[in-house]
Amino acid sequence: MAIKQLSIFVENREGTLVEVTDAIAKAEVDIRAMSVADTNDFGIFRLIVTDYDKAKAALEEANCFVSITEVVGVAIEDKPGSLAKVIKLLAQNNINIEYMYAFITISRQFAYVVLRVADNAAAEKILVENGISLISDDDIENL
Amino acid sequence: MITLHNHYYQPEVETMAVDDIKKLQEEKFLKQVRHVYDNVPYYRDLCAKKGVSIDDIKSLDDIKKLPFLSKDDLREAYPYGMLATDIKDCVRIQSTSGTTGKRVVAFYTQNDIDLWEECCARAIVAAGGSNEDVVQVCYGYGLFTGGPGLNGGSHKVGSLTLPMSSGNTERQIQFMMDLNATILCCTPSYAAYIGESLKERGYKPEDNKLKAGIFGAEPWTEEMRRDIEKSLGIKAYDIYGLTETSGPGVSFECEEQQGMHINEDHFYAEIIDPETGEVLPEGSKGELVFTSLDKEAFPLIRYRTRDITVLTREKCSCGRTFIRMKKPMGRSDDMMIIRGVNVFPSQIEAVLLNNGYAPNYQIIVDRVNNTDTFDVNVEMLPEDFSDTPKKITKKEKELQAAMKTMLGINPTIHLVAPKTIARSEGKAVRVIDKRKRLGISI
């Protein structure tokens, strides 16, 4: 069920993000979610896209350094307290969230969130058992 | 107990009294200077430019008056300008890799080759070799001196020689195991690689019959020596040489592993200040300079090796009386002084190789608020990159600690994406010293 996330190594200098976003644009791939982790020297640009194979090929063509990680995609109801519920569930089951970020897509019913945990399968099992919907790579294409 | 004759290849010279060595060197030197002066117009011109005549050279001490030769001279004199005999007296050439510019071509008479091979034979015997050994030579054969030198030395000792040349690790391992090789000759990095490959194939260090390795032709560290010794179950010996003087075997290690004995009956060594050219006393750190005392075809007088080392005449318990040189710390033309410490790119390269990184790096030195900054960019290993900075930051810290151990000062390591540092063979790209641009004296 886990979804594929692209991580792109970007040096902290002008223009590196331009190269990355240009490559994705040229490949005609849509970005559905993103976040950046940064240090003094470099950043890691994380993306959920509509076609990760195509995006990865285009990025590598543009000499970007890319890796693919599996993360958990969660669809939570768009109302107060839904995110807190998910996080509490994971905490109660000792599943630590390394990082999380939200999708750009706006729907009236759901907010989509990316969760990075050590054990995807364990997190997914707990969430599904508690009636929380997950999203797959196929869903992302149709969002 | 080791019996003398198994211990030395030529005991009469290897254990000669120091005074006798000096007398022998002086005798050979005076003859050699005359030979070069008479037959190499290029060197005669250099002498004239320096205002020295052959008549001024009456003792070995007078060597100080003579001009140095550098790699640039050899390039300028390429191909025949340094040849001191007729071509009809020469039987072979060897050549440098040419990675730092035009190749240097060295010529050999049959006698030159015999003496060179004897030097290599001394190294093999010092590593415990005899006619009962199986010597696997996986230095490259051809223009490179490594293969031909150790091959010839092994013949002289009477060992069974496996002329493997470099590469094809599968075949190296097959021959090593099937033919019970006892002495391995190759570069230290290839020895480390063979060690890993054996492990991958499920062999333990005691499964092979190797007892010793003779490793040279690239910089390596004591740490690397211990790793190789452990992974192959051998004793690892260092060997030094350069194409310009003959090839490997200019100096070699004995079982004490405390520096390499220079074959002083064939080579006269000096240590000079690389800046002023002044000869430094024994024990000083400086640039190593060699004079070939016996070479006929390509005899170099005062050739600047660019290698920085220290010589010691201290008594060695192996019984050899030849002066010893420390493993070169780096090249004089590459030396940087950072926060008052001498740093050589070769040291950084050795740390990278020892830690599994490609020797592809860039050093950036600058001065901020009167303090030197020292940054090293290194290409990360693809497997160290995932989706968080944690692993990269951890790897940077580990590499920094390894550098500190080797250099004595702390560089800031920046891991960068693979294949982003230009693969140039020149030195300028390796080091960016911004202090020079600022006109700061360093």
Boltz contact constraints between the chains, C-beta under 6 A:
constraints:
  - contact:
      token1: [A, 7]
      token2: [B, 387]
      max_distance: 6.0
  - contact:
      token1: [A, 9]
      token2: [B, 385]
      max_distance: 6.0
  - contact:
      token1: [A, 9]
      token2: [B, 417]
      max_distance: 6.0
  - contact:
      token1: [A, 37]
      token2: [B, 389]
      max_distance: 6.0
  - contact:
      token1: [A, 39]
      token2: [B, 389]
      max_distance: 6.0
  - contact:
      token1: [A, 41]
      token2: [B, 414]
      max_distance: 6.0
  - contact:
      token1: [A, 65]
      token2: [B, 417]
      max_distance: 6.0
  - contact:
      token1: [A, 67]
      token2: [B, 385]
      max_distance: 6.0
  - contact:
      token1: [A, 67]
      token2: [B, 386]
      max_distance: 6.0
  - contact:
      token1: [A, 69]
      token2: [B, 386]
      max_distance: 6.0
  - contact:
      token1: [A, 69]
      token2: [B, 387]
      max_distance: 6.0
